[in-house]
Amino acid sequence: MSTTQPVGRTSAAPPLRVRDQAREAATLVLFSAATATGLALALLLLARLGHQG
């Protein structure tokens, strides 16, 4: 069992509220979607450039 504390949290800090957890989850989803879209567009661009050459 791990006894490490999450980064930025101390034992005196109150636990995250549900709305804070939901905000963090939504931020993660948006970041993941933006990253996946960016990578897909980059690969598509590389494929197009490779096909033309």
DAVENHU-V727104 format. One line per field, one symbol per residue. ss: DSSP state (h for helix, s for strand, l for the rest). phi: phi as a letter, one per 30 degrees, with the letter a starting at -180 (. if undefined). burial: b if it has 24 or more other C-alpha atoms within 12 Angstrom, else e. A space follows every 10 residues. Layout:
# DAVENHU-V727104
ss->???
phi->???
burial->???
This chain:
# DAVENHU-V727104
ss->llllllllll lllllllhhh hhhhhhhhhh hhhhhhhhhh hhhhhhhhhh hhl
phi->.dcdcddicc dddddddddd dddddddddd dddddddddd dddddddddd ddd
burial->eeeeeeeeee eeeeeeeeee eeeeeeeeee eeeeeeeeee eeeeeeeeee eee
